[in-house]
Amino acid sequence: MADNSRFLRLSGFFLITLALLLGLYTFIAYLGWESGQTLRVERIAEQKAAALETQVAHAREDVESGNYRLALRRLEWVLEKEPGYDGALALQEEAQQALAEDSVPTPTAEPTAPATATLTPAGGPTPAAGDAPVQAFRALQALVEEEAWQRAITGLVDFQSEYPEYERRESDRLLYEAYIGRGVELLYGERVELGLYYLAQAETLGDLPQEVLDQRQWAELYLSGIAYYGVNWGIAVSNFRDLCLAAPFYQNSCDRLHTALIALADQYAFAQDWCPAESFYAEAYRLESAGGLGDKLSDAREACQNATPTATAPITNTLRFPDD
């Protein structure tokens, strides 16, 4: 009986100790989880602040270099993410005012006879003020000043075909400017390929400015990412990750990256390859934590910690094609 009593006391002591240890372990685990959540939130806030600061700095550089439209696109994204961001509103007003002033054509006096003489075609007679090429050329100059890019392009191409030698250098300059204006304009809509075509046409007439080269690169990254959207999420993630970092305001690049990251993580999760899934869920969570993404991330992290390492082939495709 004494032995039984001692056994019961020891058993009770062991169970109490075990319960205390389990409670302590649970408490420590909870503190670790809470600390991890806090650090994750802080990291997300830091990354967002860095992205906003970077875009405002680039916008300021754009304003200083006279690239007002690109500056306004950057600032619009910044203010959408954080209305009233320090310095962004003032810089936006400055860019808008500068763009408005830049768009007002400089008033010029009525052309005199000597001024008309400067429009002489190479090897030809001096045209009178009422001659067709003179009037047509002035109308095309006005279209470029008004930034009516498509009409200017069509008109200039027709004009050069009809009057190939008339003010050719100046008409080439106007056409170059119109190609760039229309090309960049299209890069921000649904006809990105056409925008790239116009920029290629401009490049045959002269070197593209660096800000235009940057925007062309963003468009190429976007088209590459879209081409693999739903086909190869890994490549789509790679393209939109670069684009989101360089130009988060361009074609909803960060939103597209977020979608692609979750889709890629879901593929790994479906294959029960939990560690890559956890990594991509975590990256998506840093961009946007809405919805049930937090639960997916927690499940993947727990499964990754408990998983037995296995060699798995990387997931590259969501589509399976039958053999030819």
NUMARFI-645149 format. One record per residue: residue number from 0; x, y, z of N, C-alpha, C, O in turn. Coordinates in steps of 0.02 Angstrom, whole numbers. Atoms other than C-alpha are relative to their C-alpha. Layout:
# NUMARFI-645149
(NUM (X Y Z) (X Y Z) (X Y Z) (X Y Z))
...
//
This chain:
# NUMARFI-645149
(0 (42 -60 0) (0 0 0) (43 63 0) (28 112 -34))
(1 (-46 -58 -2) (143 117 41) (30 13 -68) (37 71 -89))
(2 (-29 -9 67) (219 83 -128) (-50 31 -48) (-34 73 -88))
(3 (53 -28 44) (53 119 -214) (-10 74 14) (-19 115 -32))
(4 (10 -70 -19) (34 280 -116) (57 43 -27) (46 98 -53))
(5 (-57 -38 25) (210 335 -161) (-5 7 -76) (11 60 -104))
(6 (6 -2 73) (179 291 -344) (-52 52 -22) (-41 89 -70))
(7 (52 -48 17) (19 393 -345) (24 71 11) (11 115 -30))
(8 (-27 -68 -13) (106 543 -266) (49 20 -55) (48 77 -79))
(9 (-49 -15 53) (248 532 -392) (-35 13 -67) (-16 58 -105))
(10 (36 -9 63) (126 513 -534) (-35 68 -1) (-34 104 -52))
(11 (34 -65 -4) (27 664 -475) (49 57 -8) (36 106 -43))
(12 (-51 -52 6) (186 765 -455) (24 6 -73) (34 61 -98))
(13 (-23 0 70) (241 713 -630) (-51 33 -46) (-33 72 -90))
(14 (53 -29 42) (74 759 -706) (-5 76 10) (-15 113 -38))
(15 (3 -72 -14) (72 928 -619) (59 36 -33) (52 89 -63))
(16 (-60 -30 30) (250 962 -675) (-7 3 -76) (11 53 -107))
(17 (10 1 72) (207 909 -852) (-48 53 -23) (-38 86 -74))
(18 (49 -51 17) (56 1021 -854) (30 70 4) (17 113 -39))
(19 (-33 -65 -6) (159 1168 -792) (48 13 -57) (51 68 -84))
(20 (-47 -7 55) (292 1136 -922) (-36 13 -67) (-15 55 -107))
(21 (38 -11 61) (163 1123 -1060) (-30 71 -2) (-30 104 -54))
(22 (27 -68 -3) (82 1284 -1001) (54 52 -13) (43 101 -48))
(23 (-55 -46 11) (251 1370 -995) (21 0 -73) (34 53 -102))
(24 (-19 5 70) (295 1305 -1168) (-51 36 -45) (-33 71 -92))
(25 (53 -33 39) (127 1364 -1236) (5 75 6) (-4 112 -43))
(26 (-6 -72 -12) (152 1535 -1157) (60 28 -39) (55 81 -70))
(27 (-60 -22 36) (328 1549 -1229) (-13 0 -75) (7 47 -111))
(28 (16 3 72) (266 1493 -1400) (-45 58 -21) (-36 87 -74))
(29 (44 -55 16) (128 1622 -1393) (39 66 -2) (28 107 -47))
(30 (-40 -60 0) (252 1758 -1346) (43 4 -63) (51 58 -92))
(31 (-40 2 61) (363 1703 -1491) (-41 17 -61) (-20 55 -105))
(32 (44 -14 57) (217 1705 -1611) (-19 74 -2) (-18 106 -55))
(33 (20 -70 -4) (161 1876 -1550) (58 46 -19) (49 96 -53))
(34 (-59 -39 18) (338 1942 -1564) (12 -3 -75) (29 48 -106))
(35 (-9 8 72) (350 1872 -1740) (-51 42 -38) (-33 73 -89))
(36 (51 -41 33) (186 1955 -1788) (17 74 3) (10 111 -46))
(37 (-19 -71 -8) (246 2121 -1718) (57 18 -46) (56 70 -78))
(38 (-57 -13 44) (411 2108 -1810) (-21 1 -73) (4 41 -113))
(39 (23 2 69) (320 2063 -1970) (-37 64 -18) (-27 92 -72))
(40 (36 -62 12) (205 2213 -1955) (49 58 -6) (41 101 -49))
(41 (-50 -53 3) (354 2325 -1920) (39 -3 -65) (54 49 -94))
(42 (-37 7 62) (447 2255 -2069) (-41 24 -60) (-16 57 -105))
(43 (44 -23 54) (297 2284 -2182) (-3 76 -2) (0 107 -55))
(44 (3 -73 -4) (284 2463 -2120) (65 33 -25) (63 84 -59))
(45 (-65 -27 22) (470 2492 -2149) (7 -4 -76) (31 43 -107))
(46 (-5 7 72) (461 2424 -2326) (-46 49 -36) (-27 77 -87))
(47 (46 -48 31) (309 2531 -2366) (28 70 4) (25 107 -45))
(48 (-29 -67 -8) (394 2686 -2296) (58 11 -48) (65 65 -76))
(49 (-57 -5 45) (550 2650 -2397) (-23 9 -73) (6 49 -110))
(50 (26 -5 69) (449 2627 -2558) (-28 70 -12) (-17 99 -65))
(51 (28 -67 8) (355 2791 -2530) (55 52 -4) (52 97 -46))
(52 (-55 -48 0) (514 2885 -2491) (38 -2 -66) (57 50 -93))
(53 (-36 8 63) (599 2815 -2646) (-37 33 -57) (-8 68 -98))
(54 (39 -28 55) (457 2865 -2761) (-5 75 4) (-5 109 -48))
(55 (1 -73 -7) (447 3041 -2690) (67 29 -22) (70 81 -55))
(56 (-67 -24 20) (635 3060 -2714) (7 -2 -77) (33 45 -107))
(57 (-2 4 72) (620 3000 -2894) (-45 54 -32) (-27 83 -83))
(58 (46 -51 26) (472 3117 -2922) (33 69 2) (26 110 -43))
(59 (-35 -64 -5) (577 3263 -2861) (53 6 -55) (62 60 -84))
(60 (-49 0 55) (714 3215 -2984) (-34 11 -67) (-8 47 -110))
(61 (37 -8 63) (584 3204 -3123) (-21 73 -9) (-17 99 -65))
(62 (20 -71 4) (521 3379 -3083) (59 43 -19) (54 88 -61))
(63 (-60 -40 14) (697 3449 -3085) (23 -9 -71) (51 37 -101))
(64 (-22 12 69) (730 3368 -3254) (-55 17 -51) (-45 7 -111))
(65 (54 -19 45) (564 3428 -3326) (-46 -56 -22) (-87 -47 -67))
(66 (42 57 19) (483 3257 -3335) (-61 -1 47) (-67 -44 91))
(67 (54 -13 -48) (323 3316 -3251) (-52 -56 2) (-78 -72 55))
(68 (52 52 2) (204 3180 -3308) (20 -62 40) (-20 -90 77))
(69 (-23 58 -38) (309 3040 -3238) (1 16 74) (-16 -27 116))
(70 (1 -21 -70) (328 3137 -3076) (-71 -5 28) (-81 -29 84))
(71 (70 2 -24) (139 3153 -3063) (-25 -71 7) (-64 -86 52))
(72 (20 71 -7) (115 2966 -3093) (28 -29 65) (-7 -65 101))
(73 (-30 25 -63) (236 2927 -2951) (-38 28 61) (-55 -8 107))
(74 (31 -33 -58) (154 3053 -2833) (-72 -23 8) (-96 -28 65))
(75 (68 25 -5) (-21 2992 -2874) (-1 -67 37) (-44 -80 78))
(76 (-5 65 -35) (32 2817 -2818) (16 10 74) (-13 -23 116))
(77 (-20 -13 -69) (114 2885 -2660) (-61 24 41) (-74 0 95))
(78 (56 -29 -37) (-40 2986 -2610) (-59 -49 4) (-100 -45 50))
(79 (51 52 -5) (-154 2839 -2648) (15 -47 58) (-30 -68 94))
(80 (-20 44 -55) (-54 2733 -2526) (-2 36 68) (-21 6 118))
(81 (-1 -38 -63) (-37 2870 -2395) (-18 73 -15) (26 113 -28))
(82 (21 -70 11) (-140 3029 -2418) (35 47 49) (42 32 108))
(83 (-33 -49 -43) (-51 3181 -2352) (72 -17 15) (101 11 62))
(84 (-71 18 -12) (122 3101 -2363) (43 63 -3) (35 106 -47))
(85 (-40 -60 -10) (251 3229 -2309) (35 21 -65) (76 -16 -93))
(86 (-33 -28 58) (304 3337 -2456) (-31 -20 -66) (-18 13 -117))
(87 (26 24 64) (206 3240 -2588) (-51 48 -30) (-51 60 -90))
(88 (52 -46 26) (59 3361 -2602) (31 63 -29) (12 85 -83))
(89 (-33 -61 25) (172 3513 -2620) (36 -14 -65) (35 27 -111))
(90 (-36 17 60) (277 3424 -2749) (-48 -13 -58) (-33 3 -116))
(91 (51 12 51) (120 3370 -2843) (-25 66 -29) (-32 74 -89))
(92 (22 -66 23) (60 3550 -2851) (53 33 -43) (38 65 -93))
(93 (-55 -29 38) (231 3605 -2911) (4 -31 -70) (13 4 -120))
(94 (-3 35 64) (231 3473 -3048) (-59 19 -45) (-51 30 -105))
(95 (59 -18 39) (53 3515 -3102) (7 71 -28) (-10 83 -86))
(96 (-9 -69 23) (93 3701 -3112) (52 4 -55) (43 39 -105))
(97 (-53 -1 51) (254 3670 -3208) (-24 -31 -65) (-7 -6 -119))
(98 (27 32 60) (164 3554 -3329) (-47 47 -36) (-46 52 -98))
(99 (47 -47 31) (27 3683 -3358) (38 56 -35) (20 76 -91))
(100 (-40 -53 30) (156 3819 -3391) (38 -25 -61) (44 11 -111))
(101 (-38 29 55) (256 3704 -3503) (-44 -13 -60) (-21 -14 -117))
(102 (47 16 54) (100 3663 -3604) (-25 61 -37) (-53 55 -91))
(103 (24 -62 33) (60 3845 -3644) (50 20 -53) (108 33 -37))
(104 (-48 -19 53) (137 3887 -3812) (24 72 8) (-15 116 27))
(105 (-28 -67 -4) (252 4037 -3815) (-28 42 -57) (-23 24 -115))
(106 (29 -42 53) (164 4179 -3908) (54 25 -47) (108 46 -26))
(107 (-47 -23 51) (250 4226 -4068) (-33 53 -44) (-93 53 -52))
(108 (26 -53 44) (231 4375 -4182) (-19 -29 -67) (2 -84 -84))
(109 (19 23 66) (153 4360 -4352) (63 -8 -42) (106 36 -42))
(110 (-61 11 40) (282 4287 -4471) (9 54 -52) (-38 76 -85))
(111 (-17 -50 50) (370 4412 -4580) (30 -35 -60) (41 -96 -59))
(112 (-27 30 61) (441 4384 -4752) (67 -35 12) (76 -90 -14))
(113 (-63 36 -12) (617 4342 -4689) (-11 -65 38) (22 -115 24))
(114 (13 61 -37) (545 4217 -4566) (-27 -54 -46) (-10 -113 -38))
(115 (26 48 47) (450 4134 -4707) (56 -30 -42) (53 -88 -62))
(116 (-55 23 41) (612 4120 -4802) (38 -57 32) (71 -96 -2))
(117 (-36 53 -34) (684 4004 -4669) (-33 -68 -12) (-3 -119 3))
(118 (34 63 13) (558 3872 -4722) (13 -24 -71) (-23 -67 -97))
(119 (-15 19 69) (637 3856 -4893) (20 -73 -6) (66 -94 29))
(120 (-22 68 10) (647 3676 -4951) (68 -2 -33) (85 42 -74))
(121 (-68 4 28) (823 3618 -4995) (-5 -6 -76) (-40 -50 -102))
(122 (-4 4 73) (857 3651 -5178) (-61 27 -35) (-66 20 -96))
(123 (61 -24 32) (688 3733 -5210) (-9 74 9) (30 106 45))
(124 (13 -72 -5) (616 3908 -5228) (-31 17 67) (-60 -26 100))
(125 (31 -23 -62) (559 4011 -5080) (-76 0 -8) (-101 33 -53))
(126 (72 1 8) (374 3973 -5053) (-33 64 24) (-8 96 71))
(127 (38 -57 -24) (250 4111 -5034) (-37 -20 63) (-45 -79 78))
(128 (31 14 -65) (159 4129 -4869) (-62 -43 -7) (-79 -79 40))
(129 (61 39 7) (2 4049 -4941) (10 -67 -31) (-39 -103 -41))
(130 (-11 65 31) (85 3898 -5019) (-22 -57 46) (-18 -52 107))
(131 (27 57 -37) (13 3730 -4966) (50 -30 50) (30 -42 107))
(132 (-45 31 -49) (171 3655 -4885) (13 44 61) (20 18 116))
(133 (-12 -45 -57) (199 3809 -4778) (-58 -4 49) (-48 -12 109))
(134 (58 2 -43) (22 3809 -4711) (-8 -68 34) (-24 -72 93))
(135 (5 67 -28) (21 3621 -4687) (52 -11 55) (38 -42 106))
(136 (-54 9 -49) (187 3626 -4595) (-16 37 64) (-4 11 119))
(137 (19 -39 -60) (126 3762 -4477) (-54 -36 39) (-54 -37 100))
(138 (54 37 -34) (-30 3660 -4440) (28 -60 39) (5 -76 94))
(139 (-30 58 -34) (78 3509 -4397) (40 22 61) (40 -13 112))
(140 (-35 -27 -58) (187 3614 -4282) (-49 14 56) (-34 1 115))
(141 (50 -14 -51) (30 3669 -4193) (-26 -63 33) (-36 -65 94))
(142 (23 63 -29) (-28 3489 -4170) (50 -28 50) (31 -54 102))
(143 (-51 24 -47) (138 3443 -4088) (0 43 63) (6 17 118))
(144 (3 -44 -59) (128 3595 -3974) (-61 -16 44) (-58 -12 105))
(145 (61 18 -37) (-49 3542 -3925) (3 -71 28) (-42 -92 64))
(146 (-9 70 -22) (15 3364 -3893) (-55 -45 -27) (-75 -93 5))
(147 (47 44 35) (-112 3292 -4014) (42 -50 -39) (48 -45 -101))
(148 (-53 42 28) (12 3153 -4044) (-22 -42 -60) (14 -44 -110))
(149 (20 45 53) (-87 3034 -4152) (-14 38 -65) (6 17 -119))
(150 (14 -40 59) (-150 3168 -4271) (65 28 -29) (73 32 -90))
(151 (-65 -26 24) (26 3241 -4280) (39 -54 -37) (68 -40 -90))
(152 (-37 54 33) (102 3072 -4323) (-29 -14 -69) (7 -17 -119))
(153 (32 13 65) (-25 3038 -4460) (14 56 -49) (31 43 -107))
(154 (-11 -57 43) (-6 3213 -4530) (72 6 -23) (85 21 -81))
(155 (-71 -6 18) (184 3213 -4525) (22 -54 -49) (61 -41 -95))
(156 (-17 54 47) (198 3044 -4611) (-27 16 -69) (9 8 -119))
(157 (29 -19 65) (81 3103 -4749) (38 59 -30) (51 61 -91))
(158 (-35 -60 23) (172 3270 -4760) (68 -19 -30) (86 6 -83))
(159 (-66 19 25) (343 3189 -4780) (-5 -41 -65) (40 -39 -107))
(160 (10 38 62) (273 3074 -4914) (-14 47 -59) (8 35 -115))
(161 (18 -46 54) (203 3221 -5012) (55 51 -14) (67 70 -71))
(162 (-53 -50 7) (344 3344 -4978) (64 -27 33) (84 -3 86))
(163 (-56 35 -33) (496 3233 -4943) (60 45 15) (99 29 60))
(164 (-59 -42 -10) (624 3375 -4954) (-15 63 41) (31 100 59))
(165 (18 -63 -32) (528 3513 -4867) (13 -2 75) (-17 -43 111))
(166 (-16 -5 -72) (603 3559 -4696) (7 -70 31) (-21 -84 84))
(167 (-2 70 -21) (650 3377 -4678) (28 -8 71) (2 -48 110))
(168 (-29 7 -67) (759 3399 -4525) (-49 19 55) (-55 -15 106))
(169 (49 -22 -50) (625 3494 -4431) (-60 -47 3) (-85 -60 58))
(170 (57 46 -1) (486 3376 -4484) (19 -66 34) (-21 -97 67))
(171 (-24 59 -36) (593 3230 -4424) (0 12 76) (-19 -32 115))
(172 (-1 -16 -72) (614 3318 -4257) (-71 -1 28) (-82 -27 83))
(173 (69 0 -23) (427 3345 -4242) (-28 -71 3) (-64 -89 50))
(174 (24 69 1) (393 3164 -4289) (30 -39 58) (-4 -80 89))
(175 (-34 32 -58) (521 3104 -4160) (-36 17 65) (-50 -26 106))
(176 (34 -22 -62) (435 3207 -4025) (-70 -31 4) (-92 -51 58))
(177 (68 28 0) (262 3145 -4077) (1 -75 14) (-41 -100 50))
(178 (-6 72 -13) (317 2962 -4079) (12 -13 74) (-19 -57 104))
(179 (-14 9 -71) (387 2979 -3903) (-62 16 42) (-80 -22 87))
(180 (58 -20 -39) (235 3071 -3838) (-55 -52 -4) (-84 -70 47))
(181 (54 49 8) (111 2946 -3910) (21 -68 29) (-19 -103 58))
(182 (-23 64 -25) (219 2797 -3865) (-5 -4 76) (-32 -53 103))
(183 (4 0 -74) (235 2843 -3681) (-72 2 23) (-90 -31 72))
(184 (71 -5 -17) (51 2887 -3675) (-33 -70 -2) (-72 -87 42))
(185 (30 67 8) (5 2711 -3736) (28 -50 50) (-5 -99 66))
(186 (-29 47 -48) (123 2625 -3613) (-42 -6 64) (-38 -57 98))
(187 (39 0 -62) (3 2670 -3472) (-72 -22 -10) (-113 -17 36))
(188 (67 25 14) (-152 2599 -3555) (2 -74 -17) (46 -110 6))
(189 (6 70 18) (-203 2434 -3630) (39 -18 -64) (47 -77 -79))
(190 (-34 13 64) (-106 2453 -3795) (75 10 9) (106 52 -25))
(191 (-71 -8 -17) (68 2434 -3724) (45 -18 -60) (94 16 -73))
(192 (-41 21 58) (136 2342 -3878) (4 56 -52) (57 67 -81))
(193 (-1 -55 48) (85 2487 -3990) (43 57 25) (78 89 -14))
(194 (-43 -52 -28) (169 2608 -3872) (74 -16 -11) (113 29 -28))
(195 (-69 20 13) (331 2509 -3887) (18 8 -74) (75 25 -91))
(196 (-12 -9 72) (313 2512 -4076) (16 73 -16) (63 88 -53))
(197 (-13 -71 13) (303 2702 -4076) (67 22 28) (102 62 -3))
(198 (-66 -17 -27) (455 2715 -3964) (56 -27 -44) (108 5 -52))
(199 (-49 27 46) (549 2602 -4084) (6 45 -62) (60 54 -89))
(200 (-1 -45 57) (499 2719 -4226) (38 64 18) (77 89 -23))
(201 (-37 -60 -21) (563 2868 -4126) (75 -13 3) (115 31 -14))
(202 (-71 16 -7) (728 2778 -4097) (35 -2 -67) (96 5 -70))
(203 (-31 -3 66) (757 2770 -4284) (18 71 -19) (58 83 -65))
(204 (-13 -70 14) (759 2960 -4282) (48 32 49) (75 86 36))
(205 (-46 -29 -50) (865 2989 -4126) (0 -43 62) (-44 -85 72))
(206 (-4 36 -64) (918 2922 -3957) (-57 19 46) (-78 77 49))
(207 (55 -13 -47) (781 2905 -3828) (29 28 65) (82 6 87))
(208 (-22 -24 -65) (796 3005 -3666) (-1 -56 52) (-37 -105 44))
(209 (-5 53 -50) (840 2904 -3511) (-67 -16 33) (-81 -74 46))
(210 (65 14 -33) (668 2926 -3431) (-46 -41 -45) (-86 -80 -21))
(211 (40 39 47) (589 2855 -3589) (27 -72 -3) (-12 -119 -7))
(212 (-30 67 -2) (712 2709 -3589) (-22 -38 62) (-36 -98 58))
(213 (24 32 -61) (661 2673 -3409) (-71 -25 -8) (-87 -81 11))
(214 (70 19 8) (478 2672 -3452) (-9 -56 -51) (-53 -98 -44))
(215 (2 55 48) (510 2560 -3601) (19 -66 35) (-12 -117 22))
(216 (-21 61 -36) (599 2436 -3487) (-57 -24 45) (-68 -85 50))
(217 (57 21 -41) (449 2437 -3368) (-53 -34 -42) (-82 -84 -22))
(218 (50 29 44) (334 2402 -3513) (20 -70 -22) (-22 -115 -26))
(219 (-24 66 21) (442 2256 -3571) (-6 -50 57) (-25 -108 46))
(220 (8 44 -57) (444 2182 -3395) (-74 -18 10) (-91 -75 24))
(221 (72 12 -8) (255 2202 -3386) (-25 -50 -51) (-61 -97 -34))
(222 (23 45 52) (225 2116 -3553) (27 -71 11) (-9 -120 -1))
(223 (-28 66 -14) (341 1973 -3506) (-36 -33 58) (-52 -92 56))
(224 (36 27 -57) (254 1952 -3339) (-71 -22 -18) (-94 -75 3))
(225 (68 16 21) (81 1955 -3418) (0 -62 -45) (-47 -103 -42))
(226 (-3 58 45) (135 1827 -3549) (2 -66 39) (-22 -117 14))
(227 (-6 62 -40) (172 1701 -3410) (-52 -3 56) (-52 -50 95))
(228 (51 -1 -52) (24 1748 -3299) (-47 -59 -9) (-79 -66 -61))
(229 (42 59 4) (-69 1587 -3262) (30 -57 -39) (0 -110 -44))
(230 (-35 52 38) (55 1488 -3366) (62 -23 38) (73 -83 47))
(231 (-59 15 -40) (216 1498 -3267) (5 54 54) (33 107 43))
(232 (3 -50 -53) (191 1587 -3102) (69 20 24) (79 77 47))
(233 (-67 -17 -22) (376 1579 -3060) (31 56 -41) (59 103 -13))
(234 (-26 -52 43) (427 1683 -3210) (-40 64 8) (-12 119 8))
(235 (42 -59 -11) (279 1800 -3184) (21 36 64) (26 97 65))
(236 (-22 -29 -63) (335 1827 -3004) (66 37 -9) (74 93 16))
(237 (-65 -31 11) (513 1865 -3060) (-6 67 -35) (26 116 -15))
(238 (8 -63 38) (457 1998 -3185) (-36 53 41) (-14 110 43))
(239 (38 -50 -37) (329 2082 -3074) (34 20 65) (22 74 91))
(240 (-39 -20 -59) (446 2079 -2924) (47 58 -19) (52 107 17))
(241 (-45 -54 23) (572 2184 -3023) (-40 63 -16) (-18 118 0))
(242 (40 -58 19) (434 2296 -3090) (-29 36 61) (-31 97 63))
(243 (28 -30 -61) (353 2323 -2920) (53 40 37) (37 93 66))
(244 (-54 -35 -35) (521 2374 -2848) (18 64 -36) (30 116 -4))
(245 (-22 -59 38) (564 2495 -2989) (-56 50 -11) (-45 111 -7))
(246 (56 -45 18) (392 2566 -3032) (-65 -28 27) (-105 -55 -11))
(247 (61 29 -29) (254 2514 -2911) (-64 31 -27) (-117 2 -21))
(248 (58 -35 27) (137 2639 -2994) (-18 -24 -70) (-71 -6 -96))
(249 (11 17 70) (152 2558 -3166) (-43 -63 -7) (-25 -116 18))
(250 (45 56 18) (8 2446 -3224) (-16 -45 60) (-19 -106 53))
(251 (18 38 -60) (-37 2393 -3045) (50 -57 12) (30 -113 30))
(252 (-50 53 -2) (127 2298 -3040) (3 -36 67) (12 -97 69))
(253 (-4 32 -66) (127 2266 -2852) (-61 -44 13) (-55 -97 44))
(254 (60 41 -7) (-52 2202 -2855) (7 -65 -40) (-13 -118 -18))
(255 (-10 59 41) (-7 2084 -2996) (52 -46 31) (45 -108 29))
(256 (-50 40 -35) (147 2026 -2900) (-33 -37 58) (-19 -96 69))
(257 (34 30 -58) (37 1992 -2747) (-41 -60 -23) (-38 -114 8))
(258 (40 55 27) (-82 1885 -2850) (43 -58 -22) (28 -116 -8))
(259 (-44 53 25) (60 1790 -2933) (35 -37 57) (43 -98 54))
(260 (-33 33 -57) (148 1756 -2767) (-47 -49 35) (-27 -104 52))
(261 (48 45 -33) (-10 1682 -2689) (-13 -61 -44) (-17 -117 -19))
(262 (12 56 46) (-43 1576 -2844) (59 -49 1) (48 -110 2))
(263 (-59 43 -2) (136 1510 -2841) (4 -37 67) (20 -96 69))
(264 (-1 31 -66) (127 1477 -2654) (-54 -54 5) (-42 -107 34))
(265 (54 50 -1) (-39 1386 -2676) (21 -64 -37) (4 -119 -16))
(266 (-24 59 36) (43 1271 -2803) (46 -42 44) (39 -103 48))
(267 (-45 36 -44) (180 1225 -2682) (-38 -32 59) (-23 -88 79))
(268 (39 27 -55) (54 1203 -2542) (-40 -62 -23) (-46 -111 14))
(269 (38 57 27) (-51 1088 -2652) (45 -61 -7) (23 -118 3))
(270 (-49 55 6) (106 984 -2683) (30 -19 68) (73 -62 72))
(271 (-25 10 -68) (137 988 -2493) (75 12 5) (110 -19 45))
(272 (-70 -24 -5) (305 1071 -2523) (-4 65 40) (-4 119 12))
(273 (23 -54 -42) (276 1183 -2375) (51 56 9) (30 114 17))
(274 (-49 -53 -13) (439 1278 -2355) (2 53 -57) (0 112 -42))
(275 (7 -51 52) (436 1361 -2528) (-68 36 4) (-72 96 -8))
(276 (66 -32 -6) (250 1391 -2501) (2 54 54) (-24 109 44))
(277 (-5 -49 -54) (287 1478 -2336) (38 62 -21) (19 118 -4))
(278 (-40 -57 22) (419 1587 -2418) (-40 47 -45) (-37 108 -37))
(279 (38 -42 46) (304 1648 -2557) (-62 31 34) (-79 88 20))
(280 (55 -30 -38) (155 1672 -2439) (26 59 41) (-7 111 46))
(281 (-27 -53 -41) (268 1776 -2327) (15 62 -42) (3 118 -20))
(282 (-15 -57 44) (324 1885 -2473) (-65 35 -20) (-69 96 -21))
(283 (65 -30 17) (142 1911 -2525) (-28 37 60) (-58 90 53))
(284 (27 -31 -60) (96 1951 -2345) (33 67 13) (0 113 38))
(285 (-35 -64 -10) (227 2088 -2339) (-27 54 -46) (-24 113 -31))
(286 (31 -48 46) (142 2169 -2488) (-70 20 21) (-88 78 20))
(287 (70 -12 -19) (-37 2151 -2428) (-23 -58 43) (-19 -116 22))
(288 (17 53 -47) (-102 2056 -2278) (-75 -14 4) (-97 -50 49))
(289 (73 7 -4) (-289 2064 -2315) (-21 -71 -18) (18 -111 -43))
(290 (28 66 17) (-401 1912 -2334) (25 -54 47) (46 -39 103))
(291 (-22 56 -42) (-356 1740 -2268) (73 -17 -9) (93 -74 6))
(292 (-71 14 13) (-173 1756 -2315) (38 -16 63) (83 -58 63))
(293 (-34 13 -63) (-119 1760 -2134) (-8 -72 23) (39 -102 48))
(294 (12 70 -18) (-199 1590 -2103) (41 -47 -44) (70 -96 -20))
(295 (-40 42 45) (-116 1517 -2257) (74 2 20) (107 -50 19))
(296 (-70 -7 -20) (52 1585 -2200) (14 -39 64) (65 -73 69))
(297 (-10 36 -63) (32 1515 -2024) (-1 -76 -11) (41 -112 16))
(298 (4 72 14) (-20 1343 -2089) (63 -24 -36) (90 -77 -20))
(299 (-60 21 38) (125 1337 -2212) (62 2 44) (104 -42 39))
(300 (-58 -3 -45) (250 1392 -2080) (2 -59 48) (54 -89 59))
(301 (3 57 -47) (191 1260 -1957) (16 -65 -36) (53 -107 -10))
(302 (-12 61 38) (192 1125 -2091) (73 -4 -22) (102 -59 -24))
(303 (-70 0 19) (366 1178 -2148) (44 -20 58) (92 -58 50))
(304 (-40 17 -59) (434 1165 -1971) (-6 -74 18) (41 -103 44))
(305 (11 70 -18) (359 992 -1950) (14 -48 -57) (12 -109 -48))
(306 (-7 43 59) (395 928 -2125) (66 -37 0) (116 -11 25))
(307 (-61 37 13) (521 794 -2165) (27 22 -67) (-9 19 -116))
(308 (-26 -25 64) (638 863 -2299) (-4 -53 -55) (17 -110 -45))
(309 (4 45 57) (604 784 -2468) (23 38 -62) (13 98 -68))
(310 (-23 -31 63) (679 816 -2638) (-59 6 -47) (-89 -45 -66))
(311 (56 -11 46) (547 894 -2750) (23 43 -57) (66 86 -50))
(312 (-16 -41 59) (557 965 -2923) (-36 67 6) (-92 70 30))
(313 (33 -66 -3) (521 1152 -2936) (-63 2 -42) (-65 -26 -97))
(314 (63 -8 37) (345 1196 -2990) (8 58 -48) (25 113 -27))
(315 (-9 -53 49) (351 1294 -3151) (-62 13 -41) (-69 66 -71))
(316 (56 -8 47) (187 1267 -3241) (-66 -15 34) (-71 -60 75))
(317 (67 16 -23) (3 1274 -3202) (-39 -37 -53) (-93 -63 -39))
(318 (36 32 55) (-45 1201 -3370) (36 -63 -22) (97 -65 -24))
(319 (-28 61 28) (-20 1026 -3437) (-25 -8 -71) (-85 -4 -84))
(320 (18 6 70) (-18 1002 -3623) (5 -73 -22) (54 -106 -3))
(321 (-5 68 24) (-55 835 -3708) (58 -8 -49) (79 39 -81))
(322 (-55 14 48) (83 752 -3808) (-25 11 -71) (-82 -4 -87))
(323 (19 -11 70) (84 801 -3990) (-11 -66 -37) (-28 -67 -96))
//
